[in-house]
């Protein structure tokens, strides 16, 4: 037998035909995935040697050709003014589908700790939701909640190309986590989605190049042929959340054009990508996370270029996630809601067609803001941003970011990362910490900033510098009550001599079941 399942249960998800499909995907695409990951490592080595990214001369003909467009918006994805994100656990699935958002991003990636039960349970919940059989009962009130009659459109985010699924082995090696998450959902739910008048839709995370988008497109073509689904039924929105992908937005849309639904400004991973790729350079040191707002020059350039690129090609531009979660303190809510509203007003005013929230309590705010700009229109694809002119220097202008590195910012990063790692180890990938919804992306920012500041012995406002000893002393202060493994993950990934590209890969292999 070529495939072996090492996890227990979930026979209805892992039936023989579904496993045959996973083997077929692996046989066709595993080699290309490995080659692309090798390309990532080589690119990162070039940046470490001093090279900087730029727009590709060999694909200029794609950017300069004004004639091509992506496929028109598919059913259920025409109006995307507010989208809610979260892991596909039973309660979140029901709440998100009933939230009033137009789209629900069912997240198998940053908001999900990839335990076997979380992954397979999430697949089962999506099937049950589409079959009208999903509900949950609130333990406190005893009230039963079920999916309503006008649920949000389901869009699934599989894990990134860099991750493997250790519970499913093909020919003696772990299979790609991306192919598992995509393949199982597509196998079980593509026809269910079509029968519901929509389709199998996906968000694609952490792409670093248009060649990685080409791999996804080829996966889509293969999968549709395999199951007899018409070509072009799948739609995919790509998260532009790496600095290298920002230079290839048009090429990414071109590769996926029959299946493309838009681009999303994946703001948190984008900041993480900047630190990861250029953390060794002193001119790329960022201030406290709280100072890295979406209006600083390099992020402003990135989002404006994203809107211009999308509308030039007929694709939706979707804004970034508002991470705030409502508090019981009215004073906290007043300040936070005002910030969320201002952020969404900026996005809607810039031409975005919709945006993300992380909590049902923010759906109304986001919807109000975008409705204020859209009116009865479902989007603003007709708004071309010919006024936007962004060059390579603009995308890399990190040194123009105002702000300072403070001991409070350092302590906050350590505290957030430790608490997030502890939550992740307990099986919760979307964690409410200090009134924000933290996920793997924001935890990556926290631990990478600490690495960057230690690496450069960055001066703190007030006169001290960031050292390994100082960080270890803060860890000692903050780790009480947390799992010891949380501190180990932090120290291994934030104080390593070389910055590990992701904390998730090794932590998943060693700590999760």
N, C-alpha and C positions, 0 to 999 in steps of 0.2 A: 504493500500500500504506500503511495507516494506521500499522502497527507496523514498527519497524526494530530489529534486534538488532545492537549494536555490538561485543559480545564474540564471541570465537571458540569454535567447537566446541559440544559438548553438544547435538547435533541430536536425540538421543533424549529430552532434557528439553524442548527448545524445538520440538516438532513443531507442525505447522500448527494442529491442533485446540487444543493448549495455548495457543498464541499468540492464537487467536480468543477463548479464554476470558479471557485477560488484557485484551484489547481490550474485551470486554463488561464486565468489572469496572471498567475505567477509565472507560468511557462512562457507566456508571451512578453512579459514586461519586467521581470526581476532583474535581468542583466542590464537593461537600459537604466533602471533606477540606480543601481550600484555605480554605473559609469557617471551618472549625473552627480551623485554624491562625491565621487572623486573630483569632478570638475569644481564643485564647491570648495573642497579643501585646497585645490591648486590656486583658485582665485583668491582665497583668503591669504595664502602664502605670498601671493604677489602684492597684496595690500600691505602685508607686514613688512615687505621689502621697500615700500614707499610708493607704489602705484596707487592711483585713484581711479574710480569708475568714471565712465562717460557714456554718451549716447553712441551706439554702435554704428560705425561707418558702413559695415556690410549689410545693414538692414535699413539704410536711409531710404531706399526705394519704397519700402512699406510706409514709412512715415510721410514721405513726400507725395504719395499717391492719394489724391483727395476723393477718389471714387468709391472706395469700398466701405461697407457698413456691416455691423453685426446683425444677427437675426432680430426680427422685431420682438418686443416683449411678449412672453408667453402668458397663458392664462394663469391667473393668480400672482403674477409678477408685474402687472401693468402699473399698479399703484403701490408704492413701497414707502410711503411717507413716514411710517414708523415701524421699526423691526425690533423684536425683543430677542435677547440671547439667553441661553442657559443650558445646563445639562439635561439629557432626556430621562431623568428619573420620573417616577410616576406622578408625584405632586407637581413638579415643575412642568411636566408635559401638559397636564390638565390646565394649570394656571396660565401658562404661556399661550396655549391655544385659545383660551377664553379671555385673554387680557385686553382685547380691543386693538392690538397691533395687527398690521396687515400681514406681517411675515414673522414666523418664529424660526430662529437659527437654532436647530437642535444640535448641540455641540458635543462632539466626541473628542474634541481637542483641548483647548486651554482651560475650559470650565469643567472638565471632567477628569478626576483621578482615574487612570485607566486600569482599575481592578477588573478582574474577569466578570464579576457580577455586575459592575457598572456598565461594562461594554455590552454584554449579552442581554442584560436587563433592559438597557436602552433600546436595543434592536427590537426586543419583544414589545416594549411600550409603544414604539412607533407603529408596529403592526396592529396592536390592539386599538390605538387611537384611530387609525384609518378604518378599522372594522367597526368603530362605534362601541367598543367594549371596554374602554379604559375609564376608571374612576378611582377615587380615593375618599376615605372618610377621615375627617379631622378628629384627632384623638381627644382634643379638649372639648369640642362642642358636640361631637357625634354626628355632625352634618356631613352628608355625602355630596361630593362634587364629581361631575362628569363633563365630558367635552360637549360644548353647546352646538347649536345648529349652524353657526357662522364662524368656524374656527379660522385662525391664521393659516396662511400657506406654510407648509413645512419645507424648510431648506436645511439639508444636513451638512455639517462640517466634519469631514473625516480628519483623522490625524495627518500630520505632515509627512513628506517623503523620507525624512530623516529617522523615523521611528519604525521599529519592528514589533510584531505581536508575538510574544514569547510563548503563548499558549497554543499556537497553531504552527506546526512545523511541516515544511514540504521538502522532501528529499534531505532531511536531516538538518535543515536550517530554518530559523524563524521567518515567517512570511512578512511582507510589507504590511505595516499597520494601516496605511492608506488604502491598500487594496482590500483588506478585511472590512474596514468600516464602509467603504464605498460598495464593495461587492455584495455584502450581506444585505444592506439596505436596498440596493438596486434589485437584487434577485427577488426579494420578498415583497417589495413595495412599489416597484415601477408600474406594474399593471394596476395595482390598487390606486395609485395616484392618478393614473390616466382615467380609470373608471370614475374617479371623483371629479373629473373635469379639469385636472391640473397636470402635473407631470413630476418625474424624478428630478429634483433640483438640488444643487450642491453649492456650498462655499468652499473654495480651495485655499488652504492656508500656506503661508511661509514660502511661496514660490520665490526663487532667486533669479529666474531667467525665463525667456520665452521658450527655451528648449524644454524646460520643465512643464510649461503649459502645453507644449506639443505632445509630451508624453501623456498628460491627462486627456487631451483630445483623442489620441489614439486609443486610450483605454475606453473612452466613451463610444467610439466607433465600433470597437471590438465587442463591447458589452451589448450594445443595441443589436448588432448582428447575431450574437449568441442567443439572445432571448427573443429575437423576432420583433423588437421594438423599432418603430420607424426612426431613421436617422434624423437628428435634429430635435428629438423629443427631450433629451437631457438639456438642462440649462445650468450654467455655472457662473457664479460671481467670484471673481478673484480678489482676495485680500492683497492690496499693495502694502505690505508690511515689512519689506526689506529695502534697503537703499539700492541694491542692484536692480530689483524689479522696478523701482521708480524710474530708472533709465530705460526701461523696456515696456512701458505701459501699452503703447500702440502695438508692438510686436506680440504681446501677450493676447490682446484682443484679436489680433489677426489670426494667430494660431488657433484660437477657440471660436472663430467668428460664427460658425454654424451653431455653436452651443453657448455662446457668450451671452450673459445677462447683465454684466456690468462689472464695475470695480468698487471696492470698498477701501476707505482710508483706515487701515488697521493701525491706529495711532500708537498703541502701547508697544506692540511688537516692532513697529518702525523705529521707535526710540531705542529699543533694545538692540535692534540691528545696527544702528549707528555706533553704539558703544562697542558691540561685539566686533564689528569689522575694523574699527579705527581706534579701539581703546588704547592701543600702544602709542598713539600720537598725542603729544601734549596740547596740540591745537584743536583737539576734539573732546577735551574734557568738558563735561556738562555740569551745570550747577545743581542744586537740590532739585529733586523731581518736581516739587511744587512750583518751581520757577520755569519749568519747561512746558509752557502753555502752548496751545495751538496757534497763537498769534506770533510766536517768535519766528524770525525770518526763515529758517530752513524748513520748518513745518508749514508755514504759510505758503511757501513756494510749492511744496509737495502737494498740498491739498488743492491749490488753484490749478496746477498742472493736471491733476487727476480729473477735475471737473471738465476742463477744456478737452482733454483727451477723450473722455467718455462721450461727451455730447458731439464731438466731431465725428464719432463713429456710431452714433445712435444707441449708446449703451447707458444704463443707469449709473449715476454716481451716488454712492451711499456713504454717509458720514460715519464718524467714529463713535465708539461706545461712551455713553455717560455712565461713569462707574459709581456715582453716588447712590446710596440706598436710603430711603426715608428713615428718619430718626424719631424717637419718642419726644425729643426736645424740640419744641416749636421754633426756638431761636436758631437752632442748627439747621432746621428745614428751611427757614426763611432765607438764610444766606446761601445754602446749597442749591435750592430751587432757582434762585436768581442766577447763579453761575451756570446751571444747566440750561436755563432759558436763553441766556446770552450766547452760550456755545451753539445751541441749535439755531438761534437767529443768525449767527455768523454763517453757519453752514447753508441754511436756506437762502440767505442773501447772496451767497457765493455761487449758487446754482445747483447745489446738491439736490437730489430728487427724494431723499429720505435719510433717515439716520437711525442709530442704534440706541437702545436703552437696556440696562441690565436688570431692571425691576419693574413689575407691573405698575407701581406707583408713579412711574415717570412717563407712562404711555400717553396720558392725557396732555402733559406739558409739551412733549415732542410733537404730538399730533396737532395741537393748537398752533404751534409755531409754523409748521410746514403748511397747514391749511391756510394760515394767514398769507402766505406767499403764493401757494398753488391755487387757492380758491377751489373751483370745481374741477380743475385740470388734474389728471392723475400724476403728472410729472412735469418737468420743465426741460425736456430734451430739445425743445426748439431754441433754447437759449444758448447760443454759441458764445464762447469766451475768447473771442478774437483779441480782446484787450490784454490777455495774459501772455507774457513773454518770459519764460523761465529757462535759464541756461544751466549748465552743469555747476558752475560756481554757486548759483543760487541754492541748488539742492544740497550743496556741501558746506554752506555757510554756517556751520555749527559754532564757529568762533564769535559770531555776532549775537549769540544767545546771552541776554542779560541775566544777572543773578549771582548768587554766591553759594559756596559750599559751607555749610554750617554744621556745628556739632549736633544740632537738633535734626538736621536733615540726615546726617550719618546715623544717628540713633534710630530715626524713623525707618530708614532702609533696613537696618538690622532687625528691628522689631517686626516689621511687616514680613520680611522674608522668613524669619523663624516661625512666626505664627502661620504663615501660609504653608510652609513645608509640613508643619505639624498637622494642619487640616488635611493636606494632600495625603499624608501617610495614613490618616484615619479614613480615607476614601472620599473626601469632599474636595472637589476641585474648584468650586466657586465659593469663596469664603468672605463673610462680612467682617472686615477688620477696620476699626477706627472709622466707621460710617462710610466705608467704600467697599465695593464688591471687587475683591482682588482675585485674579486668576493667575495662571502660569506666566502669562506675558508680563504682568506688573511685578510679579516676584522676580522674574528674570531681570527687569530693569533694576530692582533693588540690589540684587546680589552683584550684578555687573558694575553698577556705579561704585559699590564698595571696592570691587577689584580695581577699577580704574583709578580711584582716589588713592588707594594704597600703592598701586604701581607707580604713580607719579608723585607720591608724597605730597598730595595736594594741600595747599595752605587752607586752614579753616578761618572763617571770619572771626577775628578775635586773637589770632596770632599763632595758634598751634598748627600742627600738620597731621594728616591722616596716616597712621602707622598700623602695622599689623598688631602690635601690642594694644593699641587703643581699641581696635576693633574687637580683639579677643576679650578685653575688659567689658565692653558693652554686651557681647554675647553672654558673658557670665552674669551680667545684671538682668538680662532679658529672658533667659532660657528656663527659668523656674516654672514648673508645672507643665512643661512641654516634653514631648518624646525626645529622648537623647539623640535619636537618629535625625531629628530636625536640625540640631546644632551640627551634627557631623556633615550633613548635606551642605549646610551653609559654609562651614569652614573649608570643606573640600572644593567647593565651586567658587567661593568668593576670595579665597586666599591662596589658590593654587598659583604656581609660578606662571603657567600658561592658562589663559582664560578658557574653561571648557565651553564649547559652543552652546550646549543646552544642559540644564540640570536634570531634565526629565529622562534622558536616555539611560544614564547609569542608575539613577534613583529608582526608575521603573524596574530595571533588571535585578536590583539587589533587595528592594524593600517591599514592593507591592505583590499581591497574589491575586 
